[in-house]
C-alpha cells in the first residue's frame, strides 16, 4: 500500500513537540512496516501514484485539508478551540474556513483521534458517522525511561535542581490552568514542612517577556507571571526554558512529583512521559487524562484548590505512596508504544482502501 503523509508541520514551529512530534514518530514507525510504501508531501501537487493520503493534523480555522481524488485520512488531536470558543476568538474569515473544513472533513474516509473523549467531542461537533472516527492513542518517545542517579547528576548540576521539586512540562495557554498551579504551590510552601520545596516549569514560553504583547492566548501566561511576582515566588520557581529530550528525561527522573493541572486535554503526553520515567503523577481529572493515567495517577478537580493542596501534602508525607505510584506508573506506561500506534494507524489505512 502506497501511503503519502503530509509533513508540513516538520518544517515549522511545531516540529519539536505537539503535532510535529506526532508526525515524525508516526512516520518513522510506519516506515518499518514492510507492507507500506510511505512517502511525504507538503503540497497536493507533490502527490503521484499513491493509494491513500494522511493529514496528521487538522486546523479548524485554516484551509489545511485539501481532499482531492485520493482516499484521505485525517488526524484531529482535540477540539479545544470548539469547546472553549471564548478563549479562541476567530474572525469572519476563520468562520468561513471552518465551514469549508467541515465540508472537506465529511469527504474523508476516516478520522483518527488521540482519545475516546476526543472521539466523542468530534462526533458532537461534526455530526459524523461514529464508525468513521477511530481512537488511536499516542505514545511517549522511548527516550523517556528510568535512569540511574549517575545518568541524572549532570542535568541536576546544570540547572541547580534541588533534591525535592514539583514539575510541570508544557505550554502556558488557558487550558493548562497554570494560575491554579501557582496558587496551589504558594499554599503548599506556606506549610512549614514544605517551605523549601521548589517548582520547575519546563517550556521556552516561560522565559518570554510577554507583558507588552496583546494576544488572547498569552493572557494565561501573563496572569501566571503576575501571580509569581505577587507571591514573591521568583526564587522558588526554576525555569530551564526549552530543553532537549535527552535532558528532559533526567528532569522527569529527578522530580518528586509531576503535576498536570489542565482544565482539558485531548491526550496529555507529558503525563505519559512522566509515567515512563517512574515519576509519581498527580493530574487533573479533566478531559482524556484518566485515559492516559489509568489507575496509576492520583486525580483532582482542577477547580478545587483546597483538595489539590491536600493531595500534594499527603503524598509528600508518604514515601511508600510515592513508591507505589512509581511502580504503577511504569506498568501503565508499558501499555503504550509507537509500534502499537503505527500498527493501529496502518489498520485504518487498510480499512479506508477497502471502503473505496
C-alpha positions in Angstrom: 0.0 0.0 0.0 1.4 3.4 -1.0 0.8 6.0 1.7 1.5 9.7 1.5 1.8 11.7 4.7 1.6 15.5 4.9 4.8 16.6 6.7 4.3 20.4 6.6 4.5 20.6 10.4 8.0 19.2 10.3 9.1 22.4 8.6 7.8 25.0 11.1 7.5 25.7 14.8 5.5 22.5 15.5 8.4 20.2 14.7 9.8 19.6 18.2 6.6 18.7 20.2 2.9 18.6 19.6 1.8 17.9 16.0 5.4 17.7 14.7 6.2 15.1 17.4 3.3 13.0 16.4 4.0 13.3 12.7 7.7 12.4 13.0 7.2 9.4 15.3 4.3 8.1 13.3 6.3 8.5 10.0 9.4 6.7 11.4 7.4 3.7 12.7 5.2 3.4 9.6 8.4 3.1 7.5 9.3 0.0 9.5 6.1 -1.7 8.1 7.2 -3.7 5.1 3.6 -3.8 3.8 3.6 0.0 3.4 5.4 2.3 0.9 5.5 5.6 2.8 6.2 8.9 1.2 6.0 12.6 2.3 4.3 15.6 0.8 3.7 19.2 1.6 1.6 20.3 -1.4 -1.2 18.4 -3.1 0.8 18.8 -6.4 3.5 16.6 -4.9 1.3 13.6 -5.0 1.9 10.9 -7.6 0.7 7.3 -7.7 -0.5 6.8 -4.1 -3.3 4.7 -2.6 -4.1 6.9 0.3 -3.1 10.2 1.9 -2.9 11.1 5.6 -3.1 14.6 7.1 -1.7 14.2 10.6 -3.3 17.4 11.9 -6.4 19.5 11.3 -6.8 23.2 11.8 -10.4 24.4 12.4 -9.9 27.9 11.1 -7.4 27.5 8.2 -7.7 25.5 5.0 -5.4 22.7 5.8 -7.5 19.8 4.5 -7.3 19.7 0.7 -9.0 16.5 -0.3 -8.7 15.5 -4.0 -9.1 12.2 -5.8 -7.3 10.1 -3.2 -8.8 8.3 -0.2 -8.0 10.5 2.7 -7.4 10.0 6.5 -7.0 13.0 8.8 -6.0 13.2 12.5 -7.8 15.6 14.8 -5.9 15.7 18.0 -8.6 17.5 20.0 -11.4 20.0 19.7 -10.3 22.5 22.4 -11.0 25.7 20.2 -14.6 24.5 19.8 -15.1 23.5 23.4 -13.8 26.9 24.7 -14.5 29.4 21.9 -14.3 32.4 24.3 -10.6 31.7 24.6 -10.0 31.1 20.9 -11.8 34.0 19.1 -12.0 33.9 15.3 -13.0 36.4 12.7 -15.2 36.2 9.7 -12.5 34.5 7.6 -12.0 31.9 10.3 -15.7 31.1 10.4 -15.8 30.7 6.6 -12.7 28.4 6.7 -14.3 26.4 9.5 -17.4 25.8 7.3 -15.1 24.7 4.4 -13.0 22.5 6.6 -16.2 20.8 7.8 -17.3 20.1 4.2 -13.8 18.6 3.4 -13.9 16.5 6.6 -17.1 14.8 5.6 -15.3 13.6 2.4 -12.5 11.9 4.4 -12.7 8.1 4.7 -11.6 8.1 8.4 -10.8 10.5 11.2 -8.1 9.4 13.7 -8.0 11.0 17.1 -5.9 10.5 20.3 -8.5 9.5 22.8 -12.1 8.3 23.3 -13.1 11.6 24.8 -11.8 13.5 21.7 -13.8 11.0 19.6 -17.0 11.9 21.4 -16.2 15.6 21.0 -15.7 15.2 17.3 -18.9 13.3 16.9 -20.8 16.0 18.8 -19.4 18.9 16.8 -19.3 17.4 13.3 -22.2 15.0 13.2 -20.1 12.3 11.5 -20.8 8.6 11.4 -19.4 7.1 14.6 -17.7 4.3 12.6 -15.6 6.9 10.7 -13.9 8.2 13.9 -11.2 5.9 15.3 -9.3 6.4 18.6 -5.6 5.6 18.3 -3.6 6.6 21.5 -0.3 8.3 21.3 2.9 7.1 23.0 5.9 8.5 24.7 9.2 8.6 23.0 11.4 5.6 24.0 14.0 8.1 25.4 11.7 8.6 28.4 12.7 5.8 30.8 14.0 5.2 34.3 17.6 6.5 34.7 20.3 5.8 37.2 21.5 8.6 39.5 24.8 8.7 37.6 22.8 9.5 34.5 20.9 12.4 36.0 23.7 14.0 38.0 24.9 16.3 35.2 21.5 17.7 34.5 20.8 18.2 38.2 24.0 20.3 38.4 23.4 22.2 35.2 20.0 23.5 36.3 20.8 23.6 40.0 17.9 21.3 40.8 17.1 20.6 44.5 16.6 17.2 45.9 12.8 17.7 46.1 10.8 19.6 43.4 7.4 19.5 41.7 7.4 19.5 37.9 5.2 20.8 35.1 6.1 20.4 31.4 4.1 22.0 28.7 2.6 25.2 27.3 1.0 28.1 29.2 -2.3 28.6 27.4 -5.6 28.9 29.2 -6.5 25.2 29.3 -3.2 24.4 31.1 -4.6 26.1 34.2 -1.3 27.4 35.4 -2.6 30.2 37.7 -4.3 27.3 39.7 -0.9 25.5 39.9 0.8 28.7 41.2 -1.9 29.3 43.8 -1.6 25.7 44.9 2.2 25.8 45.1 2.0 29.0 47.1 -0.3 27.4 49.6 1.8 24.3 49.8 5.0 26.0 50.6 3.1 28.1 53.2 3.1 24.8 55.2 6.3 24.9 57.3 7.5 21.4 56.4 7.3 22.1 52.6 8.7 25.7 52.6 12.0 24.5 50.9 10.3 22.6 48.0 10.5 24.2 44.5 8.5 24.2 41.3 10.1 23.6 37.9 8.3 24.8 34.8 9.7 23.4 31.6 9.0 25.2 28.3 10.6 28.1 26.4 7.4 30.1 26.8 8.2 30.7 30.5 11.2 32.8 29.6 9.4 35.0 27.2 8.7 38.7 28.0 5.0 38.9 27.2 3.6 41.7 29.3 3.6 44.2 26.5 2.2 41.8 23.9 -1.6 41.9 23.4 -2.8 38.5 22.3 -5.7 36.4 23.9 -3.6 33.2 24.0 -1.0 35.0 26.2 -3.4 36.1 28.9 -3.0 33.0 31.0 0.8 33.3 30.9 0.6 36.9 31.9 -1.7 36.0 34.8 0.8 33.3 35.8 3.7 35.7 35.8 1.8 38.3 37.8 0.9 35.7 40.5 4.6 34.6 40.7 5.6 38.2 41.3 2.7 38.9 43.7 3.6 36.0 45.9 7.4 36.6 45.7 7.9 33.1 44.2 10.7 34.1 41.8 13.3 32.2 43.9 11.0 29.2 44.4 10.4 28.6 40.7 13.0 27.2 38.3 12.6 27.8 34.5 15.1 25.8 32.4 13.5 27.0 29.2 13.0 24.8 26.2 15.3 21.8 26.6 16.1 18.7 24.6 14.5 15.3 25.4 17.9 14.0 26.4 17.8 16.4 29.4 14.1 16.4 29.9 14.2 12.6 30.7 16.6 13.4 33.5 14.4 16.1 34.9 11.4 13.8 34.9 13.5 11.2 36.8 14.7 13.8 39.4 11.2 15.2 40.1 9.4 14.3 43.3 6.0 14.7 41.6 4.8 15.6 38.1 1.7 17.7 38.1 -0.8 18.2 35.2 -3.3 20.8 36.3 -5.2 21.2 32.9 -8.8 22.2 32.6 -8.9 20.0 29.5 -6.6 17.7 27.4 -7.2 15.7 24.3 -4.5 13.3 25.4 -1.8 14.6 27.8 1.6 13.4 26.6 3.7 14.8 29.5 1.7 12.6 31.8 2.7 9.5 29.8 6.3 10.7 29.6 6.4 11.1 33.4 4.9 7.7 34.0 7.5 6.2 31.6 10.2 7.6 33.9 8.7 6.2 37.0 7.8 9.7 38.2 4.7 9.8 40.5 1.9 11.8 38.8 -0.8 14.0 40.2 -3.2 15.0 37.5 -6.4 16.9 36.8 -9.4 14.6 36.1 -10.4 16.6 33.1 -10.7 15.5 29.5 -8.7 12.5 28.4 -6.2 12.5 31.3 -7.8 9.5 33.1 -7.5 7.5 29.8 -3.7 8.1 29.8 -3.0 7.7 33.5 -5.4 4.9 34.3 -5.2 3.8 37.9 -1.5 4.8 38.2 -2.3 8.5 38.9 -3.9 10.5 41.7 -6.6 12.8 40.2 -8.0 16.0 41.4 -10.8 18.5 40.4 -8.9 21.3 38.6 -11.1 23.9 40.2 -10.8 22.7 43.8 -7.6 24.3 45.2 -8.0 23.2 48.8 -8.4 19.5 47.8 -5.4 19.8 45.4 -3.1 21.1 48.1 -4.3 18.4 50.5 -3.4 15.7 47.9 0.1 17.2 47.4 0.6 17.4 51.2 -0.5 13.8 51.8 1.7 12.4 49.1 4.8 14.3 50.0 4.4 13.0 53.6 4.1 9.4 52.4 7.2 7.9 50.8 5.6 4.5 50.4 2.7 6.0 48.4 5.1 7.7 46.1 7.0 4.4 45.5 3.7 2.7 44.8 2.7 5.3 42.3 6.1 5.0 40.6 5.6 1.2 40.2 2.0 1.6 38.9 3.1 4.3 36.5 5.7 2.1 34.8 3.0 -0.6 34.4 0.6 1.9 32.9 3.2 3.4 30.5 4.0 -0.1 29.2 0.5 -0.2 27.6 1.5 2.5 25.1 4.1 2.4 22.3 4.7 3.9 18.9 4.8 0.4 17.4 1.1 0.0 18.6 0.2 3.5 17.4 1.7 2.9 13.9 0.1 -0.6 13.7 -3.4 0.7 14.5 -2.9 3.6 12.1 -2.0 1.2 9.3 -5.1 -0.8 10.1 -7.2 2.4 9.5 -5.4 2.9 6.1 -6.3 -0.7 5.1 -9.9 -0.2 6.1 -10.1 3.1 4.1 -8.8 1.4 1.0 -11.4 -1.4 1.3 -14.2 1.2 1.5 -13.2 2.7 -1.8 
